[in-house]
Amino acid sequence: MSTATNVEATAVNTIEWLAAGSTAIVVPVYQRQYRWDIGGCERLLSDIRAVASEDDAHRHFIGSILSAEDGASAESDLILIDGQQRITTLMLLVAALHHAIRETDPALAAALAHVLVRSDAPDRTKLRPHDAWAELYESVVLDRREDADRESRFDDNYAFFRSQIHVDEVPTIWRGLQKLEHVSITLGAQANAQQIFESLNSTGEPLRDHELIHNYILMGLSHAEQVDVEGRFWVPIERHTGEAIGAFWRHYLVLVTGREVAANGEHGVYSAFRQSFPRVDVDHLQADAAEWRHHAEIYGILLDPSREPDPEIAQQLRHVNTFGRSSYPLVMSAYSDHVRGVIDRAELIETLEWLQALYLRRALVNLPAERLIARLCRARRDGRDALARAFARITPSDERVSAVLKYSELPHPAYVLGRLEGVDDLDSFDVEHIVPTVPGDAWSGDGERSWIEYSEDEQNSHRALAPTLGNLTLLEQPLAERVFGASFPVKRSDAYARSSVPATRDLTDLESWNTASITRRTIALTADLIRIWARPALPEIDDDGLTPILDAVRRRGWPRGWEREFDYVEYRGERWEVPDVKYLFNRVFRRAWTDTRDAALAYCAAHGGPIYQDMAWKGQWDELDEGHFLYMGWDSNYMMTAVQGVLEESGIASEVFVKYSYIGNVM
């Protein structure tokens, strides 16, 4: 058997590998910038804490690290081809540990420093990033930072580690770090680094969120336990949800968390699952997995309402499906309570009716329907009245709907006309435009004047009203085909008079059809539409432009060209002029320090900040009083999370809203 001479792969202890000798680990110029965010750091720290609490036999594998020897360097540097993100984050964690105990534990500080800096050059870091950001990285790791107002991922993640680790915990974290292992793959001078890099990172399709959830649930169980959980819980979940299993987990987690869960990005659904179910040992799985299976069975009924034995509920579920699946978290919640006897049948149907009214009315007035369901799930936890108020606040009023129905194209026309005209099975019906969308020259509304004789203004008025509610009705497909494009008198006698739909037959009572006829019919049908798709009768403000703080988007920056992120913030009835998340973060925590200090302290104790008793590291600080300081150097993601968290802890999150200064992917 031949031996590979250009690739050496060895399982190694990560900390020993980093600390070995005086070799520098160099990030080549073609590498991307450092991208790990605080969420990634949080998961890494959680894994290190977990392995630190285990016995000495346990290890934590962090993957493979690909490097190559730099033949051109006399110092035999290692060129880091794959693993930059993990190694940089580990170095920031080690730096945070070192700076926390360097004055109190010289021996441990020396061991940590041995990982960070070269033994032959204590002023040089062991990891050498790309020259473009090397100085920034080194100023953090060597604690030489002078600019308090700068922002970078290095600063963000270092500050996070400093905030989360108490001095007394440093030895424990160090013990966990020493249990990390990876496969070190070192390439010789003749190896094709690019080909090997592509092979390591192109071994197949990446795991999807539901596959990661599946692995996470089963990984720590014995084989017998895995077989049992797979058969009793996971297989039924797959059977009920089919190809929609990924969507099921996202919708279920919206229900559980009361927060929007991103379907894109780096495994947002899987991350939300791990946060919601941090322990998946056998004892916890028995109860949790039964709930997952229960909701998956409901999800299958939502996907195929024919499985529902109650005809009226089944019809309501079909109606809800007109608007897609985004409402499924709320529907699952209400349906689950119904089958368990928590709410009666009438309340379930009422909730489904409110949902339809919300979606239809927002479509009519041209408002987005995204990012609405999580807030309704939260409201429902507080009972029917709270849910009704939440619906009323984001469902356009009768006045707004009535105004737009006269002149706007009717969305979901078959669904709307079916309910208005009492037709349950729409398969054999077409949506009939009484005035065709494109009338032929011979078309006539009264049998006397042809379309070509209409004035330009008359033609434009008819075309504008053609797709509106008053000009539409349902007509059997054979009849619709027979009179396609025909004048109104012909349609009236040859088709409308023969229809089984009463509202369509009523058109035979009219001698002619024109814009006045369309307007009168629109007014009559509008009254029915507002009654069927009723908004909860509550005096709530119809202000869809305000986004609840718990649904506010968390991301760096805002669209190019906008000078501010928010127009204003509504805080418990007050109107705050705050331009962006950073200002909001400062103002909310200052207000919490004044009004709800106990809640603010409880939040900070549970999350390791962002209020501290001293300015323990360099960066942006704001003094709250002589003994407490607010750290301001976080990225906007962390700041928004902290704002949401402290408001929830204070019990006032439902009273805080933001008004964005731009429209886009934020509502």
C-alpha positions, 0 to 999 in steps of 0.5 A, a space after each residue: 500500500 502506498 503512503 501519502 507524502 503530501 498530506 498529514 492528518 492527525 487528531 490533536 488537542 487544540 490548545 496544545 496545537 495552538 501553544 506549540 513552539 514559536 510557529 506563527 499561524 498566518 491567515 492568507 490574504 485570500 481569506 474572507 473577513 472574520 464573520 462570527 457573531 455573538 450567537 456563534 460565540 454563545 454556542 461555542 462557550 456553551 459547548 466549552 462549559 458543557 465539556 468542562 463539567 464532564 469527567 476527564 475522559 470527555 472531549 469536544 471535537 471542533 472539526 478539521 483545521 487545514 494548514 500548509 507549511 510556508 516553504 518561503 518562510 525561515 520561521 516555518 509559519 503555518 498558512 491557515 487554509 480552513 479554520 480561520 473563523 474557529 481559531 480566531 474566536 478561540 483566540 478572542 476567548 483565550 484573550 478574554 480569560 487572560 485579561 480577566 485573571 492576569 493580575 490575580 493568577 500569574 500561573 494561569 495567566 502565563 499558560 493562557 499567554 502561551 497560547 496567545 503570543 509567540 514564546 520568542 516574541 511576546 509582543 507578537 500574537 501567535 495568530 497573524 490575521 490578514 494585514 488589513 485587520 491584523 492591527 485591529 485584532 492585535 489591539 484586542 488580544 494584546 489589550 492595546 485598544 485606544 479608540 473607545 468608539 470603534 466597532 468591529 467583530 473582534 471587539 464585539 466577540 471579545 466583549 461578549 466573552 468578557 461579559 459572560 465569564 466571571 473571574 472565578 469561572 476562568 479555571 473552569 473555562 480553561 479546563 473546558 478549552 483543554 478538552 477541545 480536539 480537532 483533526 489537523 491536516 497539514 499539507 506538504 509543499 507539493 499538495 494542491 491546497 485549493 483542491 483539498 480545501 474544495 474536497 473538505 467543503 464539498 462533500 455533499 449537500 449541507 444538512 438542512 435544519 430539520 436534519 440537524 434537529 434530528 441528529 441533535 435529538 438522537 445523538 446523545 442516546 444509546 442505540 436502543 433509545 435512538 430506535 425507540 425515539 425514532 419509531 415512536 416520535 420522529 417517523 410519525 412527525 415525518 409522516 404527518 408533515 412530509 416534504 413540509 417538515 422543515 416548514 413545520 419546525 419553523 412554524 412550531 418554533 414560532 408558536 413555542 417562542 412567540 418570536 419570528 424564526 428566520 428560515 434563511 441564514 445559517 440554520 436559524 431554525 436549528 439554533 432556535 430549536 436548541 435554545 428552546 430545547 437545551 436538554 434532549 436526554 431521554 427523561 426530557 424527550 418523553 414529554 417534549 417529543 410527544 408535543 412535537 408529534 401532537 403538533 405535527 399531526 395538526 400540521 398534517 391536517 392544516 396541509 390537507 383539511 380533508 383529514 378534519 372530520 368537522 365539515 365547517 372547521 375543514 372548510 375554514 382551514 381551506 379558507 385560511 390556506 388561501 393566504 398560504 401557510 404563514 398563519 400556521 403557528 397560530 392555527 396550530 395553537 388554537 387547534 391544539 387547544 380545541 382538540 384538548 378541550 381548552 377552547 370550544 369549537 366556536 372560539 376556534 372558528 372565530 380565530 380562523 375568521 379573524 385570521 382571514 379578515 386580517 389577511 384579506 383586509 391587509 391585501 385590499 389596502 396593500 399592506 404586507 402580511 409578513 411578521 404578524 403571526 408571532 405577535 398574535 401567538 404571544 397575545 393568545 397566551 393572555 387569552 381571547 380578549 388579548 388576541 382580539 385586541 392584537 388582531 384589531 390593532 393590525 387589521 385595517 378598519 371598515 373605513 379603509 377597506 370600504 374606500 379601496 374596494 371601489 377602485 382597487 383590484 380584488 385580491 383572491 377573487 374566487 375565494 372572496 366571491 365564493 364566500 360572498 355568493 355562497 359557493 363552497 366548491 369552486 372547482 367548476 366555476 370561473 371568475 366572470 368579468 361582467 365588463 371584460 378586462 379587454 373589451 372588443 370593439 363590438 362589446 356593448 353594455 346596453 345593446 345600443 352603443 358599441 365599445 368603439 363608440 364610447 369616449 376615451 374617458 368612458 373606456 378608461 373608466 370601464 377598464 379601471 373598474 373591470 377588476 373591482 368587486 362590483 364587476 365580478 361574479 361566479 359563473 359555471 365554466 361551460 356558461 362562461 366559455 359560451 359567452 366569453 367576450 360577449 356584450 352584457 345583454 347576451 351574457 344576461 340572457 344566455 348565461 346569467 339567467 341559467 346560473 345556479 348562483 343567486 347573485 349571478 342570476 340577479 344580474 338579469 334584472 338589469 337592463 344595462 351595465 355601466 360604471 354606475 352599475 358597477 359602483 352600486 353593486 360594489 357598495 352593496 357587496 362591500 357591506 357583505 364583505 365587511 360583515 363576513 370578514 369582520 374586524 374585532 369590534 374594539 376601539 384599537 388603533 389601526 396603525 400597522 406602521 408600528 412594529 412591536 419591539 419583540 418583532 423588530 428586525 435585528 441586524 447591522 445597519 439599515 438600507 443604504 441612503 437612509 440617515 436613520 433607522 427609526 422615525 420614532 419609538 413608542 414607549 408606553 405612550 411616549 414618543 421617543 426620537 431615537 435614530 437607531 438601535 444604539 440610541 434605543 439600547 441606551 435609552 431603554 436601559 437608562 429608563 429601566 435603571 430608573 423605573 424597573 431596576 430590579 428587572 434590569 438587574 435580574 436580566 443582567 444577572 441571567 445574561 451576563 450584562 450589559 450593566 456592570 459594576 465596573 468598566 472591566 475592559 476597554 471600550 464604549 461605556 456609559 455611567 448609570 451611577 457611581 457603581 454601575 456602567 452600561 457597556 455600549 460597544 455591542 453590535 446592533 444584533 446583541 443590542 436589539 436582543 438585550 432591549 427585547 430581553 430587558 423589556 420582557 423581564 420588566 413585563 412591558 414589552 407589549 407596550 413598546 413599538 418601533 416605527 421604521 424610517 424605511 420600508 422593506 424586509 422589516 415588517 
